[in-house]
Amino acid sequence: MINSLVAPDRFIMPPNTVSYLAGPLGGLAWKTANEAAKQYFLTLASGTRIEEVFAQVEEEIYPLLARQVAGTPKDVSIAFALNVTEALIKLLDCIEASLDAQHNIVTPSTAYSSLRLLAKSLRQRRGTQLRQPEGTTDDVIGAIDEQTRLIIIEEFDTQYCEMLDLARIADVARSVGARLVVDASQLIGIFPLDFHHFDVAVSTAYKGLLGASNGCTPIFLNRARWQPGAIRPSYAGRNSIQMESEESFLFKDDPGARLQPGGLNWLGIFLLLDSLRNMQELRLELEDIAQHVLALTTEIVLALKDLARTNDQLTLDIIAGKNPLLRGPHATIRMQRASAKLVCERLAERGIYLSYDSTGLRLGPRIHNSSTDVERAVKHLGEVLLELSYNPLDPTWVAG
Ligand SMILES: Cc1ncc(COP(=O)(O)O)c(C=O)c1O
């Protein structure tokens, strides 16, 4: 029997919640987020210049964020963008000039849409070759060669529901002189990451970091991998430069500051800080969170297999990493997107919250979950699938 790591009543949940396992979609917001948002608006309403307040916030939030990748602000320079897509656009803007026609870029065919599309647009602009292997460690490494200059990956492969070995990939990337850009959205705040294993990582704030709000994406630049001047955006807003004259501007020294040209989504940043403070006050260690999530994911997989044992109609195609220690933050039941959406809607009527993507129905436990949540969710899922006449052989249900 696994208990929750943090009492569920510390989070804002839909009022009728029976079980909330929709972690992959986004984490639950801490109830303290309400107070943090109020403080933010009161600060503005009292006429305080937001830049002054933000200077203090930066001092506190950068070390807390750096801890998420096992470093300090001396190891990683941090910047904020509005979302992962924007963060990648800004980074690729700085990397692009080093790419030309004899080079290749490696991005798995299953990576998040922005990663794939941005890699494709680099191919069009720079004439580089684009390699799109599957998203496992071996497949990514197999696609890298002497001409690889850029590798853009997620650190969790949603096709196989398995974590990648970033240390191994980083070694190979460095041996050929390629930049390694990692989208850590699925793992950050849940599994320990190490800044030594990427050149730059980006992540959503609203999943494992429980930062409540979209609109605030931390960028982690491994300082040792960016020589002075390597981050030189093709734009310069008032926060990224030291001098304001348009003709002779001078970028700030800090690589992260250079990527943050103008006003930021400060409310999102305040909410993220509030979440990081909660995690620190509760002494939540990433190792413990990871162990908790892995143990519950194993329970989910076993409970789903049990469903099939009791009813032939409930034979499910369960995607979960073969090695339980590499399973990462969720398991998926392979299903057509439209069917998975319908199942989620029916389950939500019963107070059971799961999520879905193009791979299928996803069950992702987080710090507020216990074994009871798993039991309830799987029991209701079985009932809903029978109600909807689920058929494992019917292509409208199961993707080919
Ligand atoms: C792996 C991954 N990256 C990024 C995002 C979000 O990025 P953006 O806000 O740019 O769409 C998500 C959201 O689901 C995601 O799963």
The ligand as a Gaussian input file, in Angstrom:
#p B3LYP/6-31G(d) Opt

LIG

0 1
 C        7.302000      17.069000     -24.126000
 C        6.545000      18.358000     -24.153000
 N        7.182000      19.498000     -24.503000
 C        6.531000      20.671000     -24.538000
 C        5.196000      20.772000     -24.215000
 C        4.516000      22.097000     -24.272000
 O        5.178000      22.986000     -25.115000
 P        4.434000      24.255000     -25.748000
 O        3.804000      24.982000     -24.615000
 O        5.445000      25.008000     -26.461000
 O        3.380000      23.701000     -26.692000
 C        4.499000      19.634000     -23.853000
 C        3.071000      19.732000     -23.532000
 O        2.339000      18.826000     -23.451000
 C        5.181000      18.400000     -23.832000
 O        4.552000      17.268000     -23.499000

